[in-house]
Amino acid sequence: MADESRVRIGRCHCGAVRFEATLVDDFESIRRCTCSYCRMRGAVVASAEMGGIVVLEGAEVLTSYRFNTGTAQHFFCSRCGIYTHHQRRSNPNQYGVNVACFEGVSPFDFAEVPVVDGVAHPSDTGGPPRSAGTLRFVPAD
């Protein structure tokens, strides 16, 4: 049985897509990426294993996008356009899940978010994953 503290309920903006995600380590794996797609999307993601996402409603309105090598598959609601999750290129047995889709969670809840270097992707360079830096959120007083 999955550790209930790692199970999160999520949805897209319009509510057509609802899903349950069992996170690998809750929010310890949050990150952003510098690849061309993630840079434009700007989402903070947490990790779930393959099979760790169950679409509860709206599977028929989910659509996907692939580019470059076609390994990563990015899912989003065809009605409101919100990105919910993607199958990773760096680990095709894992998903990155948009934390902003989870009930009661905002990407601004995290003071620091590690940023991985997706421009120099390990699958392209043959090297290990590299850090591109840290994104910090400092609330206004």
N, C-alpha and C positions, 0 to 999 in steps of 0.2 A: 504494500500500500504506500502511496506517495506521502511524503512529509507534508501535512496540511499547511504548514507555514510557507511552503514554497509554491502552493497552488494559488494562482491569481485568476480572477475573472476579468476579461477585457471586452471591449467593443469598439466599433468604428464611431465616427462622429454622429451619423444619422441613426445608429442603432440597428441597422439592417444585418450587420455581422456581429455575432456574439461568440466568444471563444473562451476556453479555459486553457491556461498554460501552466505547466509544472516546471518551474525554473530550476536550473542546475544548482544554484547556490543563492537563491533569492536575488538580492540586488548587488552581491559582491562582484558580479561579472559585468556590471554596466560599462558601456563604452560608446564612443562615437568613432567614425572612420573618415579618412580624408579622400577616399576614392571619388571619382567624378559624380557618381550617383548619390552616395551618402552625403557628400558635401552639399549638394543641392537640397536633399531631403531634410537634413539637419536633425534627425531623430537620435534619441538616446535609447540604446537597446540593452536587454538582459538576455541571458542564454537559456535555451531549453533544448533538450535532446530530441532527436527524431522520434516521433510518436508522443512527444510531450505537449503537443497542441491538439486540442479537440475543438472543432468548430461546432458550436451548439446550435446556432441559427445562421442562415444566410450563406451557406456554402455556394449556392447558385449565383450570388452576386459578387463573390470574390473573383478577382481577376489577377493575372500575374504579368510580370515584365522580366525579361532576361536581356542581357547585353554582353558585349565583349565575348568571353569564352562560353557564355550560356550556362555556367555551372550554378551561379547564384540565381535564385528565383525569388522575386520580390512580390508579395501579395498585398493587394489593396482593395478597398470597397469600390465597386464600379459606380455606385450612386454618389457617395460623398467624396471619394478620392483619397480617404485616409489610409496610409500604409499601416498594416497591422503587424506583419512579420516577414521574415525572409529566410530561405534556406541558404546557409553560408557557403561562400566559395572557399574560405579558409578551412572549413570543416563541414562538408556536405551532410554529415550526420547530426548537425546541430542547426537550430534556428536562432536568429536574433529577433527578439520580440520588442515592439515599440512600447516602452514603459508608460507613455502618455495615454495609451489605450486602457490601462488598468484602472479600475475603480479606485478613486481616492489618491491617485499618484500623479505627480507632475514632474517633468524633467527638471524643474526648478527646485525640487525637493533635495537635490543632490548638490552639495557645495562644490564638489570636484568630480569631474568625469574624465577618466583616461581616454585619450584619443589615439587610435592605432593608425599607423601609416599604411593606408590602402593604396596610395599612389605607387609605392614600392612594395607591392603585394608579394608575400613569400612565394606564391605559386609562379610569379614572374621572375623573381630574383634568385630563387633557390636558397635564400637565406632564412633566418628565423624572423618571426614577426617583430616589428620595430614600433617603438612608441613615437608618436608625432608630437606629444605634449599632453597638457591637461587643460580642460575647459573648466573655468571657475565661474560660479555664480555668487555674486555678493549683493544681497538685497539692499535696497536703499533704506536709509533710516527714516 
